[in-house]
Every structure is written in C-alpha cells, then in structure tokens.
Amino acid sequence: MARAVPAVERAFDVLELFLDVPELSAPEITAKLGLPRTTVHELVGTLAERGYLTTSGGNRFRLGVRSFQLGAVYAERLDLAREGQAVAEEIAERCQETVHVGVREGAGVLYVAKVDSSHPVRMVSAVGRLLPAHCTAIGKVLLAALPRAEFDEVYPEPELPAMTAGSITSRAALLDELAAIADGGVAREHCESNDAVACVAAPVRDHSGAVVAAMSISAPILRWNDEVEQALRELVAEGAQRLSERLGSAPAA
C-alpha cells in the first residue's frame, strides 16, 4: 500500500468534521483536531479556494459546492448501477446473451452492471473491470458523445494501442467511426477487445439528455451473424432507452 500523505489526511479530517455539524469556525476545527492554528488556517483556506468549503459569515465555514458535486456524482453512479442492473437483467432474459452497462473513465470504460449469458459459451468479464474505450462498443458510444476538444484531450496521440488484430489503432479511423455512430445511434464491435466476441451498444442518457453511460449486448462470434446483429441492435437500443427513462430522460417519441 502507498504511504499516506499527512497533509491530505489532515484535509480529509477537516472535511469529515462537517459530516456531524453544518458549520464550524477555525478555532473549533483547531480544538477538535488538535492541530496548530496556522495549519488549520492553511487547510481551510486551501479547501475554500478549491470550493470544498465556503464561508458562512465571519470566521465560520460550511461545505462548499464542490463537496456537493462529488457527492452528487457518487449518488448518481449508485443509481446508475442499481437501475442498470435491473434493466440489464430484463434485456438478458430476452436475448440470453451477456449485457453490460458501462461508463467512461478517461480513455477507458468501466463496467458498472453486468448480467451473464445463459449459454455455456459466453463472454468472460467483470463489474469494475476497465477496458480501453476505443476497443469496445460501449466505449465508442461514449466517445461519440464527446465534444471534439475533450476527445483531443483524451487522445492526444495519432496512434492507439490495440487489444486484438481487429482493434482500431489510429485516431483518424476512430473519429470516422465515431461520426457514423453519432449519426446511427448504435455502435458495433467485432473482435476488437476479444478475438472471439462481437458486441453492439447504445447510449444511456440522464434527465438533461446528456450521455452518461451505455448499454451493450455481447455474444461469441460463433453465434453472430447479420440477422442476430440487427436483432441485438434493436434490443440494445430499446434497453438503453428504458434505462435512460429510469434515470429521468424523456420517453422516446
């Protein structure tokens, strides 16, 4: 385990005091934590500057908007995982294939919900696993929703790492595919993260209409053909829309 950083620990000690009380003064924080007065002033000053604390008049502090934002994101992810699991179970029951719900983490995709196929031959994966976004259908759906400036920050280099011989390995090729996904609404992956698996995915939106996740259906290529792909494209779009509605998105027209 990495060595704990004392300054970071003290900053969290300050923030965690506000789990029990809404407001505290610098002297109260000093007394509760037993820290030097100058150290407390530096800590609360830094936390206030970053938006994690805010002043509430005089020398008193309360949690700032940045603390709220972090908590809101955490709560949103919990809702997404719970609701995603429920919808994934419904979709998997209908297609008997593996269903995932994932979110983007930088240049990766993190699976937050999963239901396994009922077939003995199936995709092997796990909730919490991180895969390169450009190699997965879920990842490509999420990347297709990014503004170009943000995409360029995520992928500053022209070449991309490969997971299989079928992986996209250039930023230019990825951009071309993302443009098609943005137009069509559903992404496909054929042996790009796994030599023996194909996949389709569709975007999941929140109450504001923003793409916050994606749902995919994966199957071994031995069960994959054009007819199966078309049926799964329709089903994953339906499942993603159902999950979107559970997250507050407007129903499909």
C-alpha positions in Angstrom: 0.0 0.0 0.0 1.3 3.5 -0.9 2.4 5.7 2.0 -0.3 8.0 3.3 0.3 11.7 2.8 -0.2 13.6 6.1 -1.3 16.9 4.5 -4.0 15.1 2.5 -5.1 13.1 5.6 -5.5 16.4 7.6 -7.5 17.9 4.8 -9.9 15.0 4.9 -10.0 15.2 8.7 -11.3 18.7 8.3 -13.9 17.8 5.7 -15.2 14.9 7.7 -15.9 17.1 10.7 -18.8 18.5 8.6 -20.5 15.1 8.5 -21.7 15.8 12.0 -22.2 19.6 12.1 -23.3 22.1 9.4 -20.9 24.8 10.4 -17.6 25.3 12.2 -15.2 28.1 13.0 -11.5 27.8 12.5 -10.9 27.7 16.3 -13.5 24.9 16.6 -11.7 22.9 13.9 -8.4 23.6 15.7 -9.8 22.3 19.0 -11.5 19.2 17.5 -8.4 18.1 15.5 -5.7 19.2 17.9 -3.8 20.8 15.1 -1.8 24.0 15.1 -3.8 27.2 14.4 -1.7 28.1 11.4 -2.1 24.7 9.9 -5.8 24.8 10.2 -6.0 28.3 8.6 -3.9 27.0 5.7 -6.1 23.9 5.3 -9.4 25.7 5.4 -8.1 28.4 3.2 -7.0 25.9 0.6 -10.2 23.9 0.8 -12.2 27.1 0.5 -10.2 28.2 -2.5 -10.9 24.9 -4.2 -14.7 25.1 -3.4 -14.8 22.3 -0.9 -15.6 24.7 1.9 -17.3 28.1 1.9 -17.6 30.9 4.5 -21.0 31.4 6.1 -20.3 34.7 7.7 -17.5 35.8 10.0 -14.9 33.1 10.6 -17.3 30.2 10.1 -17.2 27.5 7.4 -19.5 25.0 5.8 -19.3 22.5 3.0 -18.9 24.1 -0.4 -20.4 23.4 -3.8 -17.5 21.2 -4.8 -18.2 18.8 -2.0 -21.9 18.6 -3.1 -20.8 17.9 -6.7 -18.7 15.0 -5.7 -21.5 13.6 -3.5 -24.0 14.0 -6.3 -21.8 12.2 -8.8 -21.3 9.3 -6.4 -25.0 9.1 -5.7 -25.7 9.2 -9.5 -23.3 6.3 -10.1 -25.1 4.3 -7.4 -28.4 4.9 -9.0 -27.0 4.1 -12.4 -25.5 0.8 -11.2 -28.7 -0.2 -9.5 -31.1 0.8 -12.3 -28.6 -0.5 -14.9 -28.5 -3.9 -13.3 -32.3 -4.1 -13.2 -32.7 -3.2 -16.9 -29.7 -5.4 -17.9 -31.5 -8.4 -16.3 -34.6 -7.7 -18.4 -32.7 -7.4 -21.6 -30.5 -10.5 -20.9 -33.7 -12.5 -20.2 -34.9 -11.7 -23.7 -31.7 -12.4 -25.6 -29.9 -14.9 -23.4 -26.6 -13.1 -24.1 -24.3 -11.0 -21.9 -25.4 -7.5 -21.1 -23.2 -4.7 -19.7 -23.7 -1.1 -18.6 -20.6 1.0 -18.6 -19.3 4.5 -18.0 -16.3 6.3 -19.4 -13.2 6.8 -17.1 -10.8 8.9 -19.2 -9.7 6.7 -22.1 -11.2 3.6 -20.5 -14.7 2.0 -20.0 -15.7 0.9 -16.5 -18.4 -1.8 -16.3 -20.9 -0.9 -13.5 -23.5 -3.6 -14.2 -23.5 -7.0 -15.9 -25.7 -10.0 -16.5 -24.1 -13.1 -17.9 -25.4 -15.1 -20.8 -27.3 -18.3 -20.0 -25.2 -20.1 -22.7 -22.2 -22.3 -21.6 -20.1 -20.5 -24.2 -20.1 -16.8 -23.3 -18.1 -13.6 -22.8 -16.0 -13.5 -19.6 -15.9 -10.1 -17.9 -16.5 -8.5 -14.5 -18.1 -5.4 -13.0 -15.3 -3.0 -12.1 -13.1 -4.0 -15.0 -11.6 -1.2 -17.1 -11.0 -1.7 -20.8 -9.7 0.8 -23.5 -12.8 2.7 -24.7 -11.8 2.7 -28.4 -11.8 -1.1 -28.4 -15.3 -1.6 -27.1 -18.8 -0.8 -28.4 -19.8 0.8 -25.1 -16.6 3.0 -25.2 -17.2 4.1 -28.8 -20.8 5.1 -27.9 -19.5 7.2 -25.1 -16.6 8.7 -27.1 -19.1 9.6 -29.9 -20.9 11.9 -27.4 -17.7 13.8 -26.5 -17.1 17.4 -27.8 -14.1 17.4 -30.1 -11.9 19.4 -27.7 -12.5 16.8 -25.0 -11.8 14.0 -27.4 -8.5 15.6 -28.3 -7.5 15.8 -24.6 -8.3 12.1 -24.1 -6.5 11.0 -27.3 -3.6 13.5 -28.0 -1.6 10.9 -30.0 -2.3 9.7 -33.5 -1.8 6.1 -32.7 -3.9 4.0 -30.4 -3.0 0.7 -28.5 -4.5 -2.5 -29.8 -6.1 -5.3 -27.8 -6.6 -7.6 -30.9 -5.7 -7.6 -34.6 -9.2 -6.1 -35.1 -8.8 -3.1 -32.8 -8.8 0.4 -34.2 -5.3 1.7 -33.9 -5.4 5.3 -35.3 -7.2 8.3 -34.0 -8.3 9.2 -37.5 -10.0 5.9 -38.0 -11.6 6.2 -34.6 -13.0 9.6 -35.4 -14.5 8.3 -38.7 -16.3 5.5 -36.8 -17.5 7.8 -34.1 -19.1 10.1 -36.7 -21.0 7.2 -38.0 -22.1 6.1 -34.5 -23.3 9.7 -33.8 -25.5 9.5 -36.9 -26.8 6.0 -36.3 -27.0 5.9 -32.6 -25.7 2.3 -32.1 -22.1 1.2 -32.0 -20.7 -2.2 -33.0 -17.5 -4.1 -32.1 -16.3 -7.2 -33.9 -13.4 -8.9 -32.3 -11.8 -5.6 -31.2 -11.4 -6.3 -27.5 -11.7 -10.1 -27.6 -10.9 -12.3 -30.7 -14.0 -14.4 -30.2 -16.6 -11.8 -29.2 -18.9 -9.3 -31.1 -21.0 -6.6 -29.5 -23.4 -3.8 -30.0 -24.1 -0.8 -27.7 -26.4 2.2 -27.4 -26.2 5.4 -25.3 -27.9 5.9 -21.9 -29.0 9.5 -21.2 -29.9 11.3 -17.9 -32.7 13.8 -17.2 -30.8 16.5 -19.1 -30.3 14.4 -22.2 -26.6 14.0 -21.7 -25.0 10.7 -22.4 -23.9 9.3 -19.0 -23.4 5.6 -19.8 -24.0 3.0 -22.5 -25.6 -0.5 -22.6 -24.2 -3.3 -24.6 -25.1 -6.9 -25.7 -22.1 -9.2 -26.3 -22.0 -12.7 -27.9 -19.4 -15.1 -29.1 -18.9 -14.8 -32.9 -19.9 -18.5 -33.3 -23.5 -17.2 -32.6 -23.1 -14.0 -34.5 -24.4 -13.2 -38.0 -26.1 -10.2 -39.7 -29.6 -11.3 -38.6 -28.5 -11.7 -35.0 -26.7 -8.3 -35.1 -29.7 -6.5 -36.4 -32.0 -8.0 -33.7 -29.5 -7.2 -31.0 -29.1 -3.6 -32.3 -32.8 -3.1 -31.9 -32.9 -4.7 -28.5 -29.9 -2.8 -27.0 -31.4 0.5 -28.3 -34.6 -0.4 -26.5 -32.8 -1.4 -23.3 -30.7 1.8 -23.3 -33.8 3.9 -23.8 -35.6 2.1 -20.9 -32.6 2.7 -18.6 -32.5 6.4 -19.8 -36.1 6.8 -18.8 -35.4 5.3 -15.4 -32.7 7.9 -15.0 -35.2 10.7 -15.8 -34.7 11.0 -19.6 -37.8 11.9 -21.7 -39.6 8.9 -23.2 -38.8 8.1 -26.9 -41.2 9.9 -29.3 
